[in-house]
Amino acid sequence: MIAALGGYWYGDMDSVSKYCGKKISITGPKGNSIVLTVKDACPPCDKGHVDISPAAFRKLGDLDDGILKVHWHFL
């Protein structure tokens, strides 16, 4: 499962970030956690936001929710 970081964390959108390939842990609103690999940038994402794959999202909540309040950190 993969994640994309906003510009604040990703850095220069025209190059590969130093965070690509790094793992992050995300804890969802129900308290469950998943581990994802950073693979891309999310230009419209705000500073602390992470865009995640649909497969990852389904493990944390319902796709119809659209946005979840989560906590995340680098491993």
All heavy atoms as TSV, in Angstrom:
chain	resi	resn	atom	element	x	y	z
A	1	MET	N	N	0.848	-1.173	0.000
A	1	MET	CA	C	0.000	0.000	0.000
A	1	MET	C	C	0.891	1.233	0.000
A	1	MET	O	O	1.964	1.230	0.585
A	1	MET	CB	C	-0.908	-0.017	1.216
A	1	MET	CG	C	-1.931	-1.150	1.163
A	1	MET	SD	S	-3.047	-1.162	2.592
A	1	MET	CE	C	-1.912	-1.646	3.873
A	2	ILE	N	N	0.398	2.260	-0.665
A	2	ILE	CA	C	1.247	3.435	-0.869
A	2	ILE	C	C	0.610	4.726	-0.359
A	2	ILE	O	O	-0.590	4.805	-0.152
A	2	ILE	CB	C	1.638	3.592	-2.346
A	2	ILE	CG1	C	0.403	3.814	-3.218
A	2	ILE	CG2	C	2.422	2.392	-2.821
A	2	ILE	CD1	C	0.730	4.175	-4.649
A	3	ALA	N	N	1.498	5.725	-0.203
A	3	ALA	CA	C	1.080	7.048	0.260
A	3	ALA	C	C	1.786	8.122	-0.556
A	3	ALA	O	O	2.847	7.886	-1.131
A	3	ALA	CB	C	1.423	7.225	1.729
A	4	ALA	N	N	1.174	9.292	-0.604
A	4	ALA	CA	C	1.754	10.466	-1.255
A	4	ALA	C	C	1.783	11.606	-0.244
A	4	ALA	O	O	0.807	11.824	0.475
A	4	ALA	CB	C	0.940	10.863	-2.479
A	5	LEU	N	N	2.900	12.313	-0.197
A	5	LEU	CA	C	3.071	13.417	0.744
A	5	LEU	C	C	2.810	14.758	0.069
A	5	LEU	O	O	3.117	14.936	-1.105
A	5	LEU	CB	C	4.497	13.426	1.290
A	5	LEU	CG	C	4.969	12.187	2.034
A	5	LEU	CD1	C	6.430	12.353	2.434
A	5	LEU	CD2	C	4.110	11.925	3.252
A	6	GLY	N	N	2.305	15.709	0.851
A	6	GLY	CA	C	2.150	17.067	0.360
A	6	GLY	C	C	3.505	17.737	0.185
A	6	GLY	O	O	4.538	17.230	0.632
A	7	GLY	N	N	3.511	18.877	-0.464
A	7	GLY	CA	C	4.739	19.582	-0.784
A	7	GLY	C	C	5.626	19.924	0.397
A	7	GLY	O	O	6.844	19.926	0.278
A	8	TYR	N	N	5.037	20.192	1.550
A	8	TYR	CA	C	5.833	20.536	2.732
A	8	TYR	C	C	6.816	19.418	3.050
A	8	TYR	O	O	7.981	19.662	3.323
A	8	TYR	CB	C	4.918	20.802	3.931
A	8	TYR	CG	C	5.682	21.071	5.206
A	8	TYR	CD1	C	6.168	22.343	5.474
A	8	TYR	CD2	C	5.924	20.053	6.120
A	8	TYR	CE1	C	6.877	22.595	6.639
A	8	TYR	CE2	C	6.635	20.293	7.282
A	8	TYR	CZ	C	7.106	21.565	7.536
A	8	TYR	OH	O	7.820	21.807	8.690
A	9	TRP	N	N	6.338	18.182	3.030
A	9	TRP	CA	C	7.201	17.035	3.323
A	9	TRP	C	C	7.919	16.518	2.091
A	9	TRP	O	O	9.071	16.118	2.165
A	9	TRP	CB	C	6.389	15.897	3.951
A	9	TRP	CG	C	6.069	16.164	5.374
A	9	TRP	CD1	C	4.864	16.550	5.879
A	9	TRP	CD2	C	6.958	16.108	6.478
A	9	TRP	NE1	N	4.951	16.727	7.224
A	9	TRP	CE2	C	6.236	16.460	7.627
A	9	TRP	CE3	C	8.308	15.796	6.614
A	9	TRP	CZ2	C	6.813	16.508	8.886
A	9	TRP	CZ3	C	8.880	15.831	7.877
A	9	TRP	CH2	C	8.130	16.188	8.989
A	10	TYR	N	N	7.231	16.502	0.959
A	10	TYR	CA	C	7.817	15.916	-0.246
A	10	TYR	C	C	9.009	16.715	-0.760
A	10	TYR	O	O	10.002	16.173	-1.196
A	10	TYR	CB	C	6.763	15.779	-1.346
A	10	TYR	CG	C	7.245	14.960	-2.508
A	10	TYR	CD1	C	7.100	13.579	-2.490
A	10	TYR	CD2	C	7.850	15.538	-3.617
A	10	TYR	CE1	C	7.541	12.798	-3.542
A	10	TYR	CE2	C	8.303	14.774	-4.665
A	10	TYR	CZ	C	8.151	13.409	-4.632
A	10	TYR	OH	O	8.597	12.630	-5.670
A	11	GLY	N	N	8.877	18.034	-0.730
A	11	GLY	CA	C	9.938	18.903	-1.253
A	11	GLY	C	C	9.697	19.245	-2.708
A	11	GLY	O	O	8.554	19.409	-3.128
A	12	ASP	N	N	10.760	19.333	-3.491
A	12	ASP	CA	C	10.693	19.712	-4.904
A	12	ASP	C	C	9.847	18.705	-5.682
A	12	ASP	O	O	10.215	17.536	-5.812
A	12	ASP	CB	C	12.108	19.774	-5.483
A	12	ASP	CG	C	12.133	20.219	-6.932
A	12	ASP	OD1	O	11.061	20.467	-7.531
A	12	ASP	OD2	O	13.240	20.302	-7.488
A	13	MET	N	N	8.727	19.169	-6.196
A	13	MET	CA	C	7.800	18.292	-6.920
A	13	MET	C	C	8.365	17.796	-8.251
A	13	MET	O	O	7.826	16.876	-8.842
A	13	MET	CB	C	6.470	19.019	-7.176
A	13	MET	CG	C	5.726	19.376	-5.931
A	13	MET	SD	S	4.991	17.929	-5.169
A	13	MET	CE	C	4.218	18.657	-3.761
A	14	ASP	N	N	9.438	18.411	-8.718
A	14	ASP	CA	C	10.026	18.015	-9.996
A	14	ASP	C	C	11.148	16.985	-9.854
A	14	ASP	O	O	11.811	16.645	-10.828
A	14	ASP	CB	C	10.560	19.247	-10.739
A	14	ASP	CG	C	9.437	20.165	-11.186
A	14	ASP	OD1	O	8.349	19.655	-11.526
A	14	ASP	OD2	O	9.639	21.393	-11.170
A	15	SER	N	N	11.376	16.514	-8.632
A	15	SER	CA	C	12.403	15.499	-8.431
A	15	SER	C	C	11.895	14.449	-7.443
A	15	SER	O	O	10.854	14.617	-6.819
A	15	SER	CB	C	13.700	16.130	-7.928
A	15	SER	OG	O	13.498	16.726	-6.668
A	16	VAL	N	N	12.637	13.382	-7.312
A	16	VAL	CA	C	12.265	12.318	-6.381
A	16	VAL	C	C	12.626	12.762	-4.959
A	16	VAL	O	O	13.752	13.178	-4.698
A	16	VAL	CB	C	12.984	10.999	-6.736
A	16	VAL	CG1	C	12.657	9.923	-5.718
A	16	VAL	CG2	C	12.594	10.545	-8.135
A	17	SER	N	N	11.669	12.668	-4.077
A	17	SER	CA	C	11.869	13.095	-2.688
A	17	SER	C	C	12.786	12.138	-1.926
A	17	SER	O	O	12.811	10.933	-2.186
A	17	SER	CB	C	10.520	13.149	-1.980
A	17	SER	OG	O	10.676	13.411	-0.601
A	18	LYS	N	N	13.473	12.679	-0.938
A	18	LYS	CA	C	14.292	11.845	-0.061
A	18	LYS	C	C	13.411	10.911	0.770
A	18	LYS	O	O	13.895	9.954	1.357
A	18	LYS	CB	C	15.159	12.704	0.845
A	18	LYS	CG	C	14.389	13.538	1.861
A	18	LYS	CD	C	15.325	14.379	2.710
A	18	LYS	CE	C	14.566	15.213	3.728
A	18	LYS	NZ	N	15.472	16.021	4.537
A	19	TYR	N	N	12.110	11.182	0.809
A	19	TYR	CA	C	11.193	10.346	1.570
A	19	TYR	C	C	10.603	9.193	0.755
A	19	TYR	O	O	9.978	8.300	1.325
A	19	TYR	CB	C	10.064	11.187	2.165
A	19	TYR	CG	C	10.559	12.166	3.188
A	19	TYR	CD1	C	10.548	13.535	2.936
A	19	TYR	CD2	C	11.064	11.739	4.405
A	19	TYR	CE1	C	11.018	14.437	3.876
A	19	TYR	CE2	C	11.534	12.633	5.351
A	19	TYR	CZ	C	11.510	13.970	5.078
A	19	TYR	OH	O	11.983	14.867	6.010
A	20	CYS	N	N	10.785	9.204	-0.559
A	20	CYS	CA	C	10.279	8.106	-1.382
A	20	CYS	C	C	10.945	6.803	-0.947
A	20	CYS	O	O	12.161	6.741	-0.778
A	20	CYS	CB	C	10.521	8.369	-2.861
A	20	CYS	SG	S	9.353	9.545	-3.565
A	21	GLY	N	N	10.129	5.792	-0.755
A	21	GLY	CA	C	10.618	4.509	-0.290
A	21	GLY	C	C	10.593	4.363	1.219
A	21	GLY	O	O	10.727	3.267	1.750
A	22	LYS	N	N	10.419	5.478	1.941
A	22	LYS	CA	C	10.351	5.438	3.407
A	22	LYS	C	C	8.978	4.927	3.838
A	22	LYS	O	O	7.989	5.089	3.137
A	22	LYS	CB	C	10.579	6.823	4.017
A	22	LYS	CG	C	11.875	7.464	3.631
A	22	LYS	CD	C	13.020	6.863	4.377
A	22	LYS	CE	C	14.279	7.666	4.076
A	22	LYS	NZ	N	15.482	6.950	4.284
A	23	LYS	N	N	8.934	4.355	5.012
A	23	LYS	CA	C	7.685	3.831	5.573
A	23	LYS	C	C	7.078	4.843	6.536
A	23	LYS	O	O	7.797	5.552	7.244
A	23	LYS	CB	C	7.942	2.534	6.336
A	23	LYS	CG	C	8.570	1.432	5.523
A	23	LYS	CD	C	7.587	0.803	4.609
A	23	LYS	CE	C	8.226	-0.416	3.918
A	23	LYS	NZ	N	7.389	-0.951	2.898
A	24	ILE	N	N	5.748	4.897	6.528
A	24	ILE	CA	C	5.016	5.693	7.502
A	24	ILE	C	C	3.968	4.804	8.162
A	24	ILE	O	O	3.498	3.837	7.563
A	24	ILE	CB	C	4.356	6.944	6.897
A	24	ILE	CG1	C	3.320	6.583	5.825
A	24	ILE	CG2	C	5.395	7.900	6.331
A	24	ILE	CD1	C	2.506	7.766	5.331
A	25	SER	N	N	3.648	5.127	9.392
A	25	SER	CA	C	2.576	4.450	10.104
A	25	SER	C	C	1.426	5.443	10.238
A	25	SER	O	O	1.640	6.600	10.604
A	25	SER	CB	C	3.051	4.013	11.486
A	25	SER	OG	O	1.975	3.449	12.213
A	26	ILE	N	N	0.230	4.976	9.923
A	26	ILE	CA	C	-0.968	5.817	10.043
A	26	ILE	C	C	-1.942	5.116	10.981
A	26	ILE	O	O	-2.252	3.938	10.800
A	26	ILE	CB	C	-1.646	6.034	8.675
A	26	ILE	CG1	C	-0.708	6.745	7.714
A	26	ILE	CG2	C	-2.940	6.829	8.851
A	26	ILE	CD1	C	-1.292	6.971	6.334
A	27	THR	N	N	-2.411	5.864	11.979
A	27	THR	CA	C	-3.431	5.364	12.895
A	27	THR	C	C	-4.736	6.072	12.569
A	27	THR	O	O	-4.804	7.302	12.553
A	27	THR	CB	C	-3.040	5.622	14.363
A	27	THR	OG1	O	-1.776	4.990	14.609
A	27	THR	CG2	C	-4.089	5.063	15.311
A	28	GLY	N	N	-5.753	5.283	12.279
A	28	GLY	CA	C	-7.044	5.817	11.868
A	28	GLY	C	C	-7.945	6.167	13.032
A	28	GLY	O	O	-7.600	5.969	14.204
A	29	PRO	N	N	-9.141	6.665	12.719
A	29	PRO	CA	C	-10.073	7.120	13.749
A	29	PRO	C	C	-10.585	6.003	14.656
A	29	PRO	O	O	-11.058	6.259	15.754
A	29	PRO	CB	C	-11.208	7.762	12.951
A	29	PRO	CG	C	-11.088	7.225	11.575
A	29	PRO	CD	C	-9.653	6.887	11.365
A	30	LYS	N	N	-10.479	4.753	14.205
A	30	LYS	CA	C	-10.929	3.622	15.023
A	30	LYS	C	C	-9.791	3.048	15.863
A	30	LYS	O	O	-9.962	2.069	16.572
A	30	LYS	CB	C	-11.511	2.531	14.124
A	30	LYS	CG	C	-12.741	2.979	13.367
A	30	LYS	CD	C	-13.221	1.894	12.433
A	30	LYS	CE	C	-14.357	2.408	11.565
A	30	LYS	NZ	N	-14.765	1.418	10.556
A	31	GLY	N	N	-8.588	3.651	15.747
A	31	GLY	CA	C	-7.454	3.206	16.539
A	31	GLY	C	C	-6.569	2.159	15.881
A	31	GLY	O	O	-5.548	1.782	16.426
A	32	ASN	N	N	-6.966	1.675	14.709
A	32	ASN	CA	C	-6.137	0.692	14.016
A	32	ASN	C	C	-5.053	1.389	13.208
A	32	ASN	O	O	-5.216	2.519	12.768
A	32	ASN	CB	C	-6.990	-0.210	13.121
A	32	ASN	CG	C	-7.791	0.550	12.095
A	32	ASN	OD1	O	-8.329	1.613	12.374
A	32	ASN	ND2	N	-7.877	0.017	10.898
A	33	SER	N	N	-3.918	0.701	13.042
A	33	SER	CA	C	-2.776	1.288	12.328
A	33	SER	C	C	-2.390	0.453	11.120
A	33	SER	O	O	-2.560	-0.768	11.116
A	33	SER	CB	C	-1.568	1.387	13.256
A	33	SER	OG	O	-1.826	2.271	14.311
A	34	ILE	N	N	-1.854	1.137	10.116
A	34	ILE	CA	C	-1.321	0.480	8.930
A	34	ILE	C	C	0.033	1.103	8.607
A	34	ILE	O	O	0.323	2.221	9.023
A	34	ILE	CB	C	-2.277	0.602	7.713
A	34	ILE	CG1	C	-2.558	2.073	7.378
A	34	ILE	CG2	C	-3.577	-0.152	7.964
A	34	ILE	CD1	C	-3.388	2.274	6.112
A	35	VAL	N	N	0.847	0.367	7.872
A	35	VAL	CA	C	2.146	0.859	7.431
A	35	VAL	C	C	2.105	0.984	5.914
A	35	VAL	O	O	1.682	0.063	5.209
A	35	VAL	CB	C	3.282	-0.091	7.873
A	35	VAL	CG1	C	4.613	0.359	7.294
A	35	VAL	CG2	C	3.356	-0.146	9.394
A	36	LEU	N	N	2.540	2.147	5.419
A	36	LEU	CA	C	2.536	2.436	3.996
A	36	LEU	C	C	3.924	2.863	3.544
A	36	LEU	O	O	4.739	3.325	4.354
A	36	LEU	CB	C	1.561	3.574	3.679
A	36	LEU	CG	C	0.128	3.406	4.158
A	36	LEU	CD1	C	-0.647	4.684	3.944
A	36	LEU	CD2	C	-0.536	2.269	3.429
A	37	THR	N	N	4.151	2.768	2.248
A	37	THR	CA	C	5.400	3.222	1.657
A	37	THR	C	C	5.144	4.504	0.880
A	37	THR	O	O	4.211	4.557	0.063
A	37	THR	CB	C	5.978	2.152	0.701
A	37	THR	OG1	O	6.152	0.940	1.430
A	37	THR	CG2	C	7.299	2.595	0.116
A	38	VAL	N	N	5.939	5.526	1.119
A	38	VAL	CA	C	5.825	6.786	0.384
A	38	VAL	C	C	6.332	6.555	-1.038
A	38	VAL	O	O	7.451	6.091	-1.242
A	38	VAL	CB	C	6.634	7.910	1.058
A	38	VAL	CG1	C	6.592	9.187	0.213
A	38	VAL	CG2	C	6.113	8.169	2.461
A	39	LYS	N	N	5.479	6.871	-2.018
A	39	LYS	CA	C	5.832	6.637	-3.418
A	39	LYS	C	C	5.648	7.854	-4.312
A	39	LYS	O	O	6.093	7.848	-5.443
A	39	LYS	CB	C	4.975	5.497	-4.000
A	39	LYS	CG	C	5.247	4.147	-3.425
A	39	LYS	CD	C	6.506	3.580	-4.004
A	39	LYS	CE	C	6.684	2.142	-3.567
A	39	LYS	NZ	N	7.902	1.558	-4.077
A	40	ASP	N	N	4.961	8.892	-3.803
A	40	ASP	CA	C	4.584	9.980	-4.703
A	40	ASP	C	C	4.347	11.265	-3.920
A	40	ASP	O	O	4.357	11.283	-2.700
A	40	ASP	CB	C	3.312	9.583	-5.455
A	40	ASP	CG	C	3.123	10.324	-6.760
A	40	ASP	OD1	O	3.946	11.193	-7.099
A	40	ASP	OD2	O	2.131	10.040	-7.450
A	41	ALA	N	N	4.089	12.323	-4.682
A	41	ALA	CA	C	3.737	13.627	-4.131
A	41	ALA	C	C	2.242	13.867	-4.284
A	41	ALA	O	O	1.608	13.333	-5.193
A	41	ALA	CB	C	4.502	14.724	-4.864
A	42	CYS	N	N	1.717	14.682	-3.409
A	42	CYS	CA	C	0.321	15.113	-3.486
A	42	CYS	C	C	0.323	16.642	-3.481
A	42	CYS	O	O	0.212	17.259	-2.421
A	42	CYS	CB	C	-0.459	14.552	-2.295
A	42	CYS	SG	S	-2.172	15.129	-2.239
A	43	PRO	N	N	0.467	17.265	-4.650
A	43	PRO	CA	C	0.564	18.727	-4.707
A	43	PRO	C	C	-0.560	19.487	-4.003
A	43	PRO	O	O	-0.292	20.487	-3.343
A	43	PRO	CB	C	0.602	19.028	-6.201
A	43	PRO	CG	C	1.197	17.797	-6.804
A	43	PRO	CD	C	0.644	16.660	-5.969
A	44	PRO	N	N	-1.829	19.043	-4.092
A	44	PRO	CA	C	-2.874	19.823	-3.421
A	44	PRO	C	C	-2.997	19.549	-1.921
A	44	PRO	O	O	-3.760	20.218	-1.240
A	44	PRO	CB	C	-4.149	19.409	-4.148
A	44	PRO	CG	C	-3.889	18.030	-4.635
A	44	PRO	CD	C	-2.411	17.999	-4.951
A	45	CYS	N	N	-2.258	18.584	-1.390
A	45	CYS	CA	C	-2.382	18.246	0.029
A	45	CYS	C	C	-1.819	19.346	0.926
A	45	CYS	O	O	-0.775	19.919	0.638
A	45	CYS	CB	C	-1.641	16.938	0.332
A	45	CYS	SG	S	-2.468	15.473	-0.297
A	46	ASP	N	N	-2.506	19.604	2.027
A	46	ASP	CA	C	-2.040	20.573	3.016
A	46	ASP	C	C	-0.845	20.016	3.789
A	46	ASP	O	O	-0.525	18.825	3.686
A	46	ASP	CB	C	-3.170	20.923	3.986
A	46	ASP	CG	C	-4.273	21.737	3.325
A	46	ASP	OD1	O	-3.993	22.409	2.318
A	46	ASP	OD2	O	-5.413	21.671	3.818
A	47	LYS	N	N	-0.234	20.845	4.610
A	47	LYS	CA	C	1.020	20.525	5.302
A	47	LYS	C	C	1.057	19.145	5.961
A	47	LYS	O	O	1.959	18.377	5.740
A	47	LYS	CB	C	1.324	21.611	6.333
A	47	LYS	CG	C	2.615	21.400	7.075
A	47	LYS	CD	C	2.895	22.546	8.016
A	47	LYS	CE	C	4.163	22.336	8.796
A	47	LYS	NZ	N	4.479	23.454	9.663
A	48	GLY	N	N	0.127	18.804	6.785
A	48	GLY	CA	C	0.178	17.541	7.508
A	48	GLY	C	C	-0.611	16.405	6.886
A	48	GLY	O	O	-0.713	15.331	7.458
A	49	HIS	N	N	-1.166	16.660	5.714
A	49	HIS	CA	C	-2.027	15.657	5.089
A	49	HIS	C	C	-1.230	14.646	4.287
A	49	HIS	O	O	-0.161	14.939	3.767
A	49	HIS	CB	C	-3.043	16.328	4.179
A	49	HIS	CG	C	-4.034	17.157	4.923
A	49	HIS	ND1	N	-5.108	17.746	4.306
A	49	HIS	CD2	C	-4.129	17.508	6.223
A	49	HIS	CE1	C	-5.819	18.422	5.189
A	49	HIS	NE2	N	-5.237	18.299	6.366
A	50	VAL	N	N	-1.786	13.437	4.189
A	50	VAL	CA	C	-1.209	12.357	3.400
A	50	VAL	C	C	-2.316	11.789	2.528
A	50	VAL	O	O	-3.430	11.550	3.005
A	50	VAL	CB	C	-0.660	11.237	4.321
A	50	VAL	CG1	C	-0.124	10.084	3.509
A	50	VAL	CG2	C	0.403	11.767	5.252
A	51	ASP	N	N	-2.016	11.579	1.253
A	51	ASP	CA	C	-2.961	10.939	0.337
A	51	ASP	C	C	-2.595	9.463	0.292
A	51	ASP	O	O	-1.419	9.122	0.119
A	51	ASP	CB	C	-2.840	11.581	-1.044
A	51	ASP	CG	C	-3.958	11.156	-1.977
A	51	ASP	OD1	O	-5.047	10.803	-1.502
A	51	ASP	OD2	O	-3.727	11.172	-3.203
A	52	ILE	N	N	-3.576	8.591	0.471
A	52	ILE	CA	C	-3.283	7.164	0.513
A	52	ILE	C	C	-4.093	6.405	-0.535
A	52	ILE	O	O	-5.129	6.878	-1.001
A	52	ILE	CB	C	-3.528	6.575	1.916
A	52	ILE	CG1	C	-4.986	6.704	2.355
A	52	ILE	CG2	C	-2.603	7.255	2.930
A	52	ILE	CD1	C	-5.292	6.064	3.711
A	53	SER	N	N	-3.610	5.244	-0.881
A	53	SER	CA	C	-4.271	4.414	-1.887
A	53	SER	C	C	-5.639	3.958	-1.372
A	53	SER	O	O	-5.860	3.872	-0.159
A	53	SER	CB	C	-3.403	3.204	-2.221
A	53	SER	OG	O	-3.215	2.398	-1.067
A	54	PRO	N	N	-6.571	3.656	-2.286
A	54	PRO	CA	C	-7.890	3.176	-1.857
A	54	PRO	C	C	-7.804	1.928	-0.972
A	54	PRO	O	O	-8.555	1.805	-0.013
A	54	PRO	CB	C	-8.604	2.879	-3.174
A	54	PRO	CG	C	-7.976	3.817	-4.158
A	54	PRO	CD	C	-6.524	3.880	-3.745
A	55	ALA	N	N	-6.887	1.022	-1.272
A	55	ALA	CA	C	-6.745	-0.192	-0.455
A	55	ALA	C	C	-6.376	0.170	0.978
A	55	ALA	O	O	-6.901	-0.419	1.935
A	55	ALA	CB	C	-5.694	-1.113	-1.062
A	56	ALA	N	N	-5.498	1.147	1.145
A	56	ALA	CA	C	-5.103	1.592	2.479
A	56	ALA	C	C	-6.275	2.297	3.169
A	56	ALA	O	O	-6.539	2.068	4.355
A	56	ALA	CB	C	-3.903	2.520	2.386
A	57	PHE	N	N	-6.966	3.141	2.428
A	57	PHE	CA	C	-8.098	3.891	2.990
A	57	PHE	C	C	-9.154	2.934	3.538
A	57	PHE	O	O	-9.689	3.145	4.629
A	57	PHE	CB	C	-8.707	4.798	1.918
A	57	PHE	CG	C	-9.575	5.888	2.469
A	57	PHE	CD1	C	-9.092	7.184	2.561
A	57	PHE	CD2	C	-10.869	5.637	2.891
A	57	PHE	CE1	C	-9.895	8.207	3.064
A	57	PHE	CE2	C	-11.672	6.638	3.395
A	57	PHE	CZ	C	-11.187	7.931	3.483
A	58	ARG	N	N	-9.440	1.872	2.796
A	58	ARG	CA	C	-10.459	0.912	3.227
A	58	ARG	C	C	-10.095	0.250	4.555
A	58	ARG	O	O	-10.984	-0.179	5.292
A	58	ARG	CB	C	-10.665	-0.159	2.150
A	58	ARG	CG	C	-11.518	0.299	1.010
A	58	ARG	CD	C	-11.842	-0.853	0.062
A	58	ARG	NE	N	-12.037	-0.331	-1.271
A	58	ARG	CZ	C	-11.124	-0.310	-2.238
A	58	ARG	NH1	N	-9.934	-0.841	-2.038
A	58	ARG	NH2	N	-11.397	0.214	-3.407
A	59	LYS	N	N	-8.811	0.144	4.855
A	59	LYS	CA	C	-8.395	-0.456	6.129
A	59	LYS	C	C	-8.625	0.493	7.302
A	59	LYS	O	O	-8.681	0.063	8.454
A	59	LYS	CB	C	-6.934	-0.877	6.065
A	59	LYS	CG	C	-6.716	-2.047	5.117
A	59	LYS	CD	C	-5.310	-2.545	5.195
A	59	LYS	CE	C	-5.110	-3.751	4.304
A	59	LYS	NZ	N	-5.724	-4.966	4.780
A	60	LEU	N	N	-8.766	1.783	7.006
A	60	LEU	CA	C	-8.949	2.784	8.059
A	60	LEU	C	C	-10.368	3.308	8.165
A	60	LEU	O	O	-10.777	3.800	9.214
A	60	LEU	CB	C	-7.990	3.958	7.833
A	60	LEU	CG	C	-6.510	3.637	7.878
A	60	LEU	CD1	C	-5.698	4.861	7.478
A	60	LEU	CD2	C	-6.101	3.144	9.250
A	61	GLY	N	N	-11.117	3.254	7.074
A	61	GLY	CA	C	-12.473	3.803	7.080
A	61	GLY	C	C	-13.197	3.488	5.793
A	61	GLY	O	O	-12.717	2.741	4.948
A	62	ASP	N	N	-14.344	4.088	5.641
A	62	ASP	CA	C	-15.196	3.898	4.465
A	62	ASP	C	C	-14.816	4.905	3.388
A	62	ASP	O	O	-14.680	6.090	3.683
A	62	ASP	CB	C	-16.657	4.086	4.896
A	62	ASP	CG	C	-17.646	3.713	3.823
A	62	ASP	OD1	O	-17.377	3.950	2.629
A	62	ASP	OD2	O	-18.709	3.186	4.186
A	63	LEU	N	N	-14.670	4.445	2.153
A	63	LEU	CA	C	-14.308	5.352	1.056
A	63	LEU	C	C	-15.280	6.519	0.924
A	63	LEU	O	O	-14.890	7.611	0.508
A	63	LEU	CB	C	-14.238	4.595	-0.274
A	63	LEU	CG	C	-13.020	3.698	-0.468
A	63	LEU	CD1	C	-13.164	2.904	-1.770
A	63	LEU	CD2	C	-11.754	4.509	-0.491
A	64	ASP	N	N	-16.532	6.310	1.285
A	64	ASP	CA	C	-17.527	7.383	1.200
A	64	ASP	C	C	-17.227	8.538	2.156
A	64	ASP	O	O	-17.723	9.638	1.977
A	64	ASP	CB	C	-18.933	6.846	1.476
A	64	ASP	CG	C	-19.444	5.944	0.361
A	64	ASP	OD1	O	-18.958	6.078	-0.789
A	64	ASP	OD2	O	-20.310	5.094	0.644
A	65	ASP	N	N	-16.395	8.290	3.179
A	65	ASP	CA	C	-16.026	9.348	4.121
A	65	ASP	C	C	-15.166	10.416	3.441
A	65	ASP	O	O	-15.197	11.577	3.826
A	65	ASP	CB	C	-15.271	8.783	5.323
A	65	ASP	CG	C	-16.157	7.912	6.196
A	65	ASP	OD1	O	-17.389	8.063	6.149
A	65	ASP	OD2	O	-15.600	7.061	6.920
A	66	GLY	N	N	-14.366	9.998	2.469
A	66	GLY	CA	C	-13.540	10.941	1.711
A	66	GLY	C	C	-12.282	11.399	2.417
A	66	GLY	O	O	-11.196	11.272	1.893
A	67	ILE	N	N	-12.421	11.934	3.600
A	67	ILE	CA	C	-11.278	12.399	4.397
A	67	ILE	C	C	-11.426	11.848	5.807
A	67	ILE	O	O	-12.503	11.899	6.394
A	67	ILE	CB	C	-11.218	13.946	4.437
A	67	ILE	CG1	C	-10.978	14.501	3.037
A	67	ILE	CG2	C	-10.129	14.420	5.395
A	67	ILE	CD1	C	-11.026	16.014	2.961
A	68	LEU	N	N	-10.316	11.327	6.330
A	68	LEU	CA	C	-10.307	10.796	7.694
A	68	LEU	C	C	-9.349	11.602	8.555
A	68	LEU	O	O	-8.319	12.059	8.075
A	68	LEU	CB	C	-9.833	9.340	7.702
A	68	LEU	CG	C	-10.666	8.318	6.948
A	68	LEU	CD1	C	-9.953	6.971	6.945
A	68	LEU	CD2	C	-12.037	8.178	7.590
A	69	LYS	N	N	-9.675	11.727	9.826
A	69	LYS	CA	C	-8.745	12.339	10.780
A	69	LYS	C	C	-7.836	11.221	11.277
A	69	LYS	O	O	-8.300	10.271	11.910
A	69	LYS	CB	C	-9.500	12.984	11.930
A	69	LYS	CG	C	-8.582	13.705	12.874
A	69	LYS	CD	C	-9.339	14.725	13.685
A	69	LYS	CE	C	-8.395	15.483	14.576
A	69	LYS	NZ	N	-7.876	16.662	13.954
A	70	VAL	N	N	-6.556	11.331	10.956
A	70	VAL	CA	C	-5.578	10.300	11.315
A	70	VAL	C	C	-4.354	10.941	11.962
A	70	VAL	O	O	-4.171	12.149	11.911
A	70	VAL	CB	C	-5.128	9.482	10.074
A	70	VAL	CG1	C	-6.315	8.811	9.403
A	70	VAL	CG2	C	-4.376	10.346	9.078
A	71	HIS	N	N	-3.522	10.100	12.527
A	71	HIS	CA	C	-2.208	10.506	13.024
A	71	HIS	C	C	-1.201	9.669	12.261
A	71	HIS	O	O	-1.406	8.461	12.090
A	71	HIS	CB	C	-2.095	10.250	14.532
A	71	HIS	CG	C	-3.070	11.049	15.334
A	71	HIS	ND1	N	-2.877	12.375	15.620
A	71	HIS	CD2	C	-4.253	10.718	15.881
A	71	HIS	CE1	C	-3.901	12.817	16.321
A	71	HIS	NE2	N	-4.749	11.834	16.497
A	72	TRP	N	N	-0.119	10.312	11.815
A	72	TRP	CA	C	0.893	9.549	11.085
A	72	TRP	C	C	2.284	9.998	11.476
A	72	TRP	O	O	2.471	11.105	11.974
A	72	TRP	CB	C	0.656	9.655	9.579
A	72	TRP	CG	C	0.942	11.001	8.972
A	72	TRP	CD1	C	0.048	12.045	8.869
A	72	TRP	CD2	C	2.158	11.452	8.380
A	72	TRP	NE1	N	0.653	13.114	8.257
A	72	TRP	CE2	C	1.970	12.782	7.940
A	72	TRP	CE3	C	3.410	10.877	8.189
A	72	TRP	CZ2	C	2.960	13.513	7.332
A	72	TRP	CZ3	C	4.400	11.615	7.567
A	72	TRP	CH2	C	4.165	12.920	7.144
A	73	HIS	N	N	3.245	9.104	11.254
A	73	HIS	CA	C	4.643	9.424	11.522
A	73	HIS	C	C	5.535	8.507	10.683
A	73	HIS	O	O	5.113	7.434	10.257
A	73	HIS	CB	C	4.975	9.313	13.008
A	73	HIS	CG	C	4.859	7.919	13.544
A	73	HIS	ND1	N	3.663	7.405	13.996
A	73	HIS	CD2	C	5.764	6.929	13.702
A	73	HIS	CE1	C	3.848	6.164	14.407
A	73	HIS	NE2	N	5.121	5.855	14.225
A	74	PHE	N	N	6.766	8.968	10.471
A	74	PHE	CA	C	7.744	8.159	9.761
A	74	PHE	C	C	8.258	7.063	10.676
A	74	PHE	O	O	8.402	7.261	11.881
A	74	PHE	CB	C	8.929	9.027	9.307
A	74	PHE	CG	C	8.583	9.987	8.213
A	74	PHE	CD1	C	8.350	11.327	8.497
A	74	PHE	CD2	C	8.496	9.566	6.901
A	74	PHE	CE1	C	8.020	12.216	7.500
A	74	PHE	CE2	C	8.168	10.454	5.887
A	74	PHE	CZ	C	7.939	11.780	6.180
A	75	LEU	N	N	8.534	5.924	10.094
A	75	LEU	CA	C	9.113	4.814	10.872
A	75	LEU	C	C	10.622	4.827	10.728
A	75	LEU	O	O	11.178	5.361	9.813
A	75	LEU	CB	C	8.554	3.472	10.375
A	75	LEU	CG	C	7.055	3.290	10.600
A	75	LEU	CD1	C	6.591	1.982	9.998
A	75	LEU	CD2	C	6.751	3.323	12.090
